[in-house]
């Protein structure tokens, strides 16, 4: 339990220390104007209280990621605690906070337009297509997975009906002003997600469970089937670092009322998500400790993280846990799925400069998006999910490089983003060479060598561009 407690303490302390340092790095200005004030439109640009934007941001970025991803990541053993903690502090929360600040200072535009401003028009054009595809994949994943769970729990209603109900809700939520449905319902679901985590934390501290500590022997269990690099860093995304978050942050960048709120809303939400992921990884290891470990138990139940959530919650928290489990595995993905489609609408609106105050203009963008989304629900879910995982971390890498350029231009400490950018570039490159989804070399030394070569080339290109930009500025 010592490893878990230390990691939990580090996450809490980081908000008040490293988070505060990042405040200084980006020179937060309490007197600066914000988009909710200067671009108010009553639909997407709407000022909301800080506590509300925090809870909405938490649910926007969470989905099932910090729950399902953490449970699957627990298969690697206590080393997952380290990735959640240090990844969350120095990569994920930094990524969310600084990209959130950049968004606030650039009219709350979609991340695609920010990438175009700081990495060039070519990369911006690529990102526009890339992000819409990613958001559609997220939306589809979070249509299908809750529909499957609801169909299994309420057998009188078929999966097809649940799909229809969820899609209808998504469509309405995508079109309505942000404060009418999302602003009122999300805080309730966010509070339930936090309550579930707090309840499980109490079980870990006061229940009869053993959380394994990290040792040299269990540093990397099941090495033959689960290569640590890159799969751990792709399996646990939400909870450590996730590119999907940057597509969601524009929603709240348009609603914060002051730059001072950014640390609480963006850094705080990500630290909270890391804490939730840490708790779920710990309870999974502790709960299945005597059953042969997380890998063995999950394998016996079709590697279903949803089954694990339901079993753990009902056993440890009783009837209340069962209710919270439904909220956790159904409401959480639904509240990320609807904002995925909403974000896709905003990306397209920003690209083509289509104002969104007018109802029919929102409808004109939403209809084609949902048509494609419905079609994708008929594609094999496993295929959609496998490619989403890598795409998600590739997006995180791009956004990290965008933050590097921003800080470099602002003459701020760009090292806080440069090292994470290089690391995540290597993770994504190694996945391409190791995984059967791409080159399929497997976890052999040569695959990692090729990944290092690609990382050096891409990182060198980015650094050379920065140096050239600085020289041109001095002429």
LINBELZI-V13671 format. One record per residue. N is the residue number from 1. SS is DSSP state (2 for helix, 1 for strand, 0 for the rest). PHI is phi in radians with two decimals (NA if undefined). Layout:
BEGIN
n->N ss->SS phi->PHI
n->N ss->SS phi->PHI
END
This chain:
BEGIN
n->1 ss->0 phi->NA
n->2 ss->2 phi->-1.06
n->3 ss->2 phi->-1.04
n->4 ss->2 phi->-1.08
n->5 ss->2 phi->-1.11
n->6 ss->2 phi->-1.09
n->7 ss->2 phi->-1.15
n->8 ss->2 phi->-1.09
n->9 ss->2 phi->-1.14
n->10 ss->2 phi->-1.07
n->11 ss->2 phi->-1.11
n->12 ss->2 phi->-1.14
n->13 ss->2 phi->-1.12
n->14 ss->2 phi->-1.03
n->15 ss->2 phi->-1.05
n->16 ss->2 phi->-1.55
n->17 ss->0 phi->-1.98
n->18 ss->2 phi->-1.15
n->19 ss->2 phi->-1.07
n->20 ss->2 phi->-1.20
n->21 ss->2 phi->-1.10
n->22 ss->2 phi->-1.14
n->23 ss->2 phi->-0.94
n->24 ss->2 phi->-1.27
n->25 ss->2 phi->-1.03
n->26 ss->0 phi->-1.64
n->27 ss->0 phi->0.93
n->28 ss->0 phi->-1.00
n->29 ss->0 phi->-2.08
n->30 ss->0 phi->-1.14
n->31 ss->0 phi->-1.64
n->32 ss->0 phi->-1.24
n->33 ss->0 phi->-1.29
n->34 ss->0 phi->-2.21
n->35 ss->2 phi->-1.02
n->36 ss->2 phi->-1.09
n->37 ss->2 phi->-1.61
n->38 ss->2 phi->-1.44
n->39 ss->0 phi->-2.14
n->40 ss->0 phi->-0.88
n->41 ss->0 phi->-2.32
n->42 ss->0 phi->1.34
n->43 ss->0 phi->-2.10
n->44 ss->0 phi->-1.92
n->45 ss->0 phi->-1.64
n->46 ss->0 phi->-2.44
n->47 ss->0 phi->-1.19
n->48 ss->0 phi->-2.38
n->49 ss->0 phi->-1.03
n->50 ss->2 phi->-1.03
n->51 ss->2 phi->-1.11
n->52 ss->2 phi->-1.28
n->53 ss->2 phi->-1.12
n->54 ss->2 phi->-1.10
n->55 ss->2 phi->-1.16
n->56 ss->2 phi->-1.16
n->57 ss->2 phi->-1.05
n->58 ss->2 phi->-1.05
n->59 ss->2 phi->-1.25
n->60 ss->2 phi->-1.00
n->61 ss->2 phi->-1.52
n->62 ss->2 phi->-1.40
n->63 ss->0 phi->1.00
n->64 ss->0 phi->-1.62
n->65 ss->2 phi->-0.94
n->66 ss->2 phi->-1.23
n->67 ss->2 phi->-1.76
n->68 ss->2 phi->-1.14
n->69 ss->2 phi->-1.07
n->70 ss->2 phi->-1.18
n->71 ss->2 phi->-1.14
n->72 ss->2 phi->-1.16
n->73 ss->2 phi->-1.17
n->74 ss->2 phi->-1.11
n->75 ss->2 phi->-1.08
n->76 ss->2 phi->-1.44
n->77 ss->0 phi->1.64
n->78 ss->0 phi->-1.06
n->79 ss->2 phi->-1.05
n->80 ss->2 phi->-1.06
n->81 ss->2 phi->-1.03
n->82 ss->2 phi->-1.16
n->83 ss->2 phi->-1.14
n->84 ss->2 phi->-1.06
n->85 ss->2 phi->-1.28
n->86 ss->2 phi->-1.31
n->87 ss->2 phi->-1.13
n->88 ss->2 phi->-1.11
n->89 ss->2 phi->-1.25
n->90 ss->2 phi->-1.64
n->91 ss->2 phi->-2.08
n->92 ss->2 phi->-1.10
n->93 ss->2 phi->-1.19
n->94 ss->2 phi->-1.10
n->95 ss->2 phi->-1.00
n->96 ss->2 phi->-1.22
n->97 ss->2 phi->-1.17
n->98 ss->2 phi->-1.22
n->99 ss->2 phi->-1.16
n->100 ss->2 phi->-1.11
n->101 ss->2 phi->-1.10
n->102 ss->2 phi->-1.06
n->103 ss->2 phi->-1.10
n->104 ss->2 phi->-1.05
n->105 ss->0 phi->-1.43
n->106 ss->0 phi->-2.18
n->107 ss->0 phi->1.10
n->108 ss->0 phi->1.17
n->109 ss->0 phi->-1.10
n->110 ss->0 phi->-1.10
n->111 ss->2 phi->-1.08
n->112 ss->2 phi->-1.08
n->113 ss->2 phi->-1.27
n->114 ss->2 phi->-1.17
n->115 ss->2 phi->-1.07
n->116 ss->2 phi->-1.07
n->117 ss->2 phi->-1.24
n->118 ss->2 phi->-1.89
n->119 ss->2 phi->-2.03
n->120 ss->0 phi->1.86
n->121 ss->2 phi->-1.12
n->122 ss->2 phi->-1.09
n->123 ss->2 phi->-1.13
n->124 ss->2 phi->-1.10
n->125 ss->2 phi->-1.10
n->126 ss->2 phi->-1.09
n->127 ss->2 phi->-1.16
n->128 ss->2 phi->-1.09
n->129 ss->2 phi->-1.21
n->130 ss->2 phi->-1.02
n->131 ss->2 phi->-1.21
n->132 ss->2 phi->-1.10
n->133 ss->2 phi->-1.09
n->134 ss->2 phi->-1.04
n->135 ss->2 phi->-1.13
n->136 ss->2 phi->-1.15
n->137 ss->2 phi->-1.10
n->138 ss->2 phi->-1.08
n->139 ss->2 phi->-1.01
n->140 ss->2 phi->-1.19
n->141 ss->2 phi->-0.98
n->142 ss->2 phi->-1.57
n->143 ss->2 phi->-1.62
n->144 ss->2 phi->-1.24
n->145 ss->2 phi->-1.13
n->146 ss->2 phi->-1.18
n->147 ss->2 phi->-1.13
n->148 ss->2 phi->-1.07
n->149 ss->2 phi->-1.15
n->150 ss->2 phi->-1.13
n->151 ss->2 phi->-1.15
n->152 ss->2 phi->-1.30
n->153 ss->2 phi->-1.49
n->154 ss->0 phi->-2.15
n->155 ss->0 phi->-1.18
n->156 ss->0 phi->-1.21
n->157 ss->0 phi->-1.90
n->158 ss->0 phi->-1.29
n->159 ss->2 phi->-1.04
n->160 ss->2 phi->-1.04
n->161 ss->2 phi->-1.17
n->162 ss->2 phi->-1.08
n->163 ss->2 phi->-1.02
n->164 ss->2 phi->-1.11
n->165 ss->2 phi->-1.13
n->166 ss->2 phi->-1.15
n->167 ss->2 phi->-1.09
n->168 ss->2 phi->-1.09
n->169 ss->2 phi->-1.09
n->170 ss->2 phi->-1.00
n->171 ss->2 phi->-1.09
n->172 ss->2 phi->-1.13
n->173 ss->2 phi->-1.13
n->174 ss->2 phi->-1.19
n->175 ss->2 phi->-1.60
n->176 ss->0 phi->-1.23
n->177 ss->0 phi->-0.95
n->178 ss->0 phi->-1.06
n->179 ss->0 phi->-1.56
n->180 ss->0 phi->-1.49
n->181 ss->0 phi->-2.05
n->182 ss->2 phi->-1.04
n->183 ss->2 phi->-1.15
n->184 ss->2 phi->-1.70
n->185 ss->2 phi->-1.52
n->186 ss->2 phi->-1.02
n->187 ss->2 phi->-0.99
n->188 ss->2 phi->-1.17
n->189 ss->2 phi->-1.16
n->190 ss->2 phi->-1.10
n->191 ss->2 phi->-1.11
n->192 ss->2 phi->-1.16
n->193 ss->2 phi->-1.11
n->194 ss->2 phi->-1.18
n->195 ss->2 phi->-1.08
n->196 ss->2 phi->-1.09
n->197 ss->2 phi->-1.15
n->198 ss->2 phi->-1.12
n->199 ss->2 phi->-1.06
n->200 ss->2 phi->-1.19
n->201 ss->2 phi->-1.10
n->202 ss->2 phi->-1.09
n->203 ss->2 phi->-1.09
n->204 ss->2 phi->-1.12
n->205 ss->2 phi->-1.41
n->206 ss->2 phi->-1.99
n->207 ss->0 phi->-1.51
n->208 ss->0 phi->-1.61
n->209 ss->0 phi->-2.25
n->210 ss->0 phi->-2.02
n->211 ss->0 phi->-1.57
n->212 ss->0 phi->-1.14
n->213 ss->0 phi->-1.56
n->214 ss->0 phi->-1.36
n->215 ss->0 phi->-2.32
n->216 ss->0 phi->-1.11
n->217 ss->0 phi->-1.23
n->218 ss->0 phi->-1.86
n->219 ss->0 phi->-0.98
n->220 ss->0 phi->-2.55
n->221 ss->0 phi->-1.50
n->222 ss->0 phi->0.97
n->223 ss->0 phi->-1.06
n->224 ss->0 phi->-1.13
n->225 ss->0 phi->-1.72
n->226 ss->0 phi->-2.25
n->227 ss->0 phi->-1.09
n->228 ss->2 phi->-1.02
n->229 ss->2 phi->-1.87
n->230 ss->2 phi->-1.80
n->231 ss->2 phi->-1.14
n->232 ss->2 phi->-1.03
n->233 ss->2 phi->-1.35
n->234 ss->2 phi->-1.74
n->235 ss->2 phi->-1.12
n->236 ss->0 phi->-1.70
n->237 ss->0 phi->-1.81
n->238 ss->0 phi->-1.04
n->239 ss->0 phi->1.93
n->240 ss->0 phi->-2.22
n->241 ss->0 phi->-2.71
n->242 ss->0 phi->-2.58
n->243 ss->0 phi->-1.15
n->244 ss->2 phi->-0.96
n->245 ss->2 phi->-1.03
n->246 ss->2 phi->-1.19
n->247 ss->2 phi->-1.40
n->248 ss->2 phi->-1.63
n->249 ss->2 phi->-1.03
n->250 ss->2 phi->-1.00
n->251 ss->2 phi->-1.07
n->252 ss->2 phi->-1.51
n->253 ss->2 phi->-1.11
n->254 ss->0 phi->-1.56
n->255 ss->0 phi->-2.12
n->256 ss->0 phi->-1.16
n->257 ss->0 phi->-1.77
n->258 ss->0 phi->-2.84
n->259 ss->2 phi->-1.03
n->260 ss->2 phi->-1.09
n->261 ss->2 phi->-1.36
n->262 ss->2 phi->-1.08
n->263 ss->2 phi->-1.12
n->264 ss->2 phi->-1.15
n->265 ss->2 phi->-1.27
n->266 ss->2 phi->-1.63
n->267 ss->2 phi->-1.16
n->268 ss->2 phi->-1.12
n->269 ss->2 phi->-1.12
n->270 ss->2 phi->-1.22
n->271 ss->2 phi->-1.07
n->272 ss->2 phi->-1.07
n->273 ss->2 phi->-1.13
n->274 ss->2 phi->-1.09
n->275 ss->2 phi->-1.12
n->276 ss->2 phi->-1.06
n->277 ss->2 phi->-1.11
n->278 ss->2 phi->-1.07
n->279 ss->2 phi->-1.11
n->280 ss->2 phi->-1.20
n->281 ss->2 phi->-1.11
n->282 ss->2 phi->-1.18
n->283 ss->2 phi->-1.17
n->284 ss->2 phi->-1.15
n->285 ss->2 phi->-1.11
n->286 ss->2 phi->-1.24
n->287 ss->2 phi->-1.16
n->288 ss->0 phi->-1.75
n->289 ss->2 phi->-1.03
n->290 ss->2 phi->-1.60
n->291 ss->2 phi->-1.80
n->292 ss->0 phi->1.78
n->293 ss->0 phi->1.70
n->294 ss->2 phi->-1.09
n->295 ss->2 phi->-1.03
n->296 ss->2 phi->-1.14
n->297 ss->2 phi->-1.20
n->298 ss->2 phi->-1.10
n->299 ss->2 phi->-1.04
n->300 ss->0 phi->-1.29
n->301 ss->0 phi->-2.20
n->302 ss->0 phi->1.16
n->303 ss->0 phi->0.94
n->304 ss->0 phi->-1.58
n->305 ss->2 phi->-1.19
n->306 ss->2 phi->-1.10
n->307 ss->2 phi->-1.07
n->308 ss->2 phi->-1.09
n->309 ss->2 phi->-1.04
n->310 ss->2 phi->-1.10
n->311 ss->2 phi->-1.15
n->312 ss->2 phi->-1.10
n->313 ss->2 phi->-1.13
n->314 ss->2 phi->-1.15
n->315 ss->2 phi->-1.31
n->316 ss->2 phi->-1.56
n->317 ss->2 phi->-2.03
n->318 ss->2 phi->1.20
n->319 ss->2 phi->-1.07
n->320 ss->2 phi->-1.05
n->321 ss->2 phi->-1.10
n->322 ss->2 phi->-1.11
n->323 ss->2 phi->-1.13
n->324 ss->2 phi->-1.14
n->325 ss->2 phi->-1.08
n->326 ss->2 phi->-1.09
n->327 ss->2 phi->-1.09
n->328 ss->2 phi->-1.19
n->329 ss->2 phi->-1.68
n->330 ss->2 phi->-2.00
n->331 ss->2 phi->-1.16
n->332 ss->2 phi->-1.06
n->333 ss->2 phi->-1.16
n->334 ss->2 phi->-1.12
n->335 ss->2 phi->-1.31
n->336 ss->2 phi->-1.63
n->337 ss->2 phi->-1.16
n->338 ss->2 phi->-1.20
n->339 ss->2 phi->-1.31
n->340 ss->2 phi->-1.13
n->341 ss->2 phi->-1.19
n->342 ss->2 phi->-1.09
n->343 ss->2 phi->-1.11
n->344 ss->2 phi->-1.10
n->345 ss->2 phi->-1.06
n->346 ss->2 phi->-1.18
n->347 ss->2 phi->-1.04
n->348 ss->2 phi->-1.13
n->349 ss->2 phi->-1.10
n->350 ss->2 phi->-1.20
n->351 ss->2 phi->-1.09
n->352 ss->0 phi->-1.75
n->353 ss->0 phi->0.95
n->354 ss->0 phi->-1.75
n->355 ss->0 phi->-1.15
n->356 ss->0 phi->-1.96
n->357 ss->0 phi->-1.24
n->358 ss->0 phi->-1.43
n->359 ss->2 phi->-1.03
n->360 ss->2 phi->-1.19
n->361 ss->2 phi->-1.26
n->362 ss->2 phi->-1.15
n->363 ss->2 phi->-1.12
n->364 ss->2 phi->-1.11
n->365 ss->2 phi->-1.46
n->366 ss->2 phi->-1.19
n->367 ss->2 phi->-1.02
n->368 ss->2 phi->-1.07
n->369 ss->2 phi->-1.06
n->370 ss->2 phi->-1.26
n->371 ss->2 phi->-1.09
n->372 ss->2 phi->-1.12
n->373 ss->2 phi->-1.03
n->374 ss->2 phi->-1.09
n->375 ss->2 phi->-1.07
n->376 ss->2 phi->-1.19
n->377 ss->0 phi->-1.17
n->378 ss->0 phi->-1.57
n->379 ss->0 phi->-1.41
n->380 ss->0 phi->-0.89
n->381 ss->2 phi->-1.02
n->382 ss->2 phi->-1.08
n->383 ss->2 phi->-1.15
n->384 ss->2 phi->-1.02
n->385 ss->2 phi->-1.18
n->386 ss->2 phi->-1.05
n->387 ss->2 phi->-1.37
n->388 ss->2 phi->-1.10
n->389 ss->2 phi->-1.01
n->390 ss->2 phi->-1.24
n->391 ss->2 phi->-1.01
n->392 ss->2 phi->-1.05
n->393 ss->2 phi->-1.30
n->394 ss->2 phi->-1.13
n->395 ss->2 phi->-1.12
n->396 ss->2 phi->-1.02
n->397 ss->2 phi->-1.09
n->398 ss->2 phi->-1.08
n->399 ss->2 phi->-1.15
n->400 ss->2 phi->-1.07
n->401 ss->2 phi->-1.15
n->402 ss->2 phi->-1.11
n->403 ss->2 phi->-1.13
n->404 ss->2 phi->-1.00
n->405 ss->2 phi->-1.10
n->406 ss->2 phi->-1.03
n->407 ss->2 phi->-1.14
n->408 ss->2 phi->-1.10
n->409 ss->2 phi->-1.19
n->410 ss->0 phi->-1.47
n->411 ss->0 phi->0.97
n->412 ss->0 phi->-1.88
n->413 ss->0 phi->-1.26
n->414 ss->0 phi->-1.36
n->415 ss->2 phi->-1.11
n->416 ss->2 phi->-1.11
n->417 ss->2 phi->-1.88
n->418 ss->2 phi->-1.10
n->419 ss->2 phi->-1.11
n->420 ss->2 phi->-1.06
n->421 ss->2 phi->-1.12
n->422 ss->2 phi->-1.13
n->423 ss->2 phi->-1.07
n->424 ss->2 phi->-1.24
n->425 ss->2 phi->-1.10
n->426 ss->2 phi->-1.18
n->427 ss->2 phi->-1.04
n->428 ss->2 phi->-1.16
n->429 ss->2 phi->-1.18
n->430 ss->2 phi->-1.16
n->431 ss->2 phi->-1.10
n->432 ss->2 phi->-1.06
n->433 ss->2 phi->-1.44
n->434 ss->2 phi->-1.45
n->435 ss->0 phi->-1.27
n->436 ss->0 phi->-1.23
n->437 ss->0 phi->-1.23
n->438 ss->0 phi->-2.20
n->439 ss->0 phi->-1.25
n->440 ss->0 phi->1.32
n->441 ss->0 phi->-1.31
n->442 ss->0 phi->1.42
n->443 ss->0 phi->-1.37
n->444 ss->0 phi->-1.83
n->445 ss->2 phi->-0.92
n->446 ss->2 phi->-1.13
n->447 ss->2 phi->-1.10
n->448 ss->2 phi->-1.29
n->449 ss->2 phi->-1.15
n->450 ss->2 phi->-1.08
n->451 ss->2 phi->-1.10
n->452 ss->2 phi->-1.15
n->453 ss->2 phi->-1.09
n->454 ss->2 phi->-1.09
n->455 ss->2 phi->-1.12
n->456 ss->2 phi->-1.08
n->457 ss->2 phi->-1.12
n->458 ss->2 phi->-1.16
n->459 ss->2 phi->-1.17
n->460 ss->2 phi->-1.08
n->461 ss->2 phi->-1.09
n->462 ss->2 phi->-1.15
n->463 ss->2 phi->-1.16
n->464 ss->2 phi->-1.06
n->465 ss->2 phi->-1.12
n->466 ss->2 phi->-1.14
n->467 ss->2 phi->-1.10
n->468 ss->2 phi->-1.11
n->469 ss->2 phi->-1.11
n->470 ss->2 phi->-1.15
n->471 ss->2 phi->-1.13
n->472 ss->2 phi->-1.12
n->473 ss->2 phi->-1.19
n->474 ss->2 phi->-1.45
n->475 ss->0 phi->-1.29
END
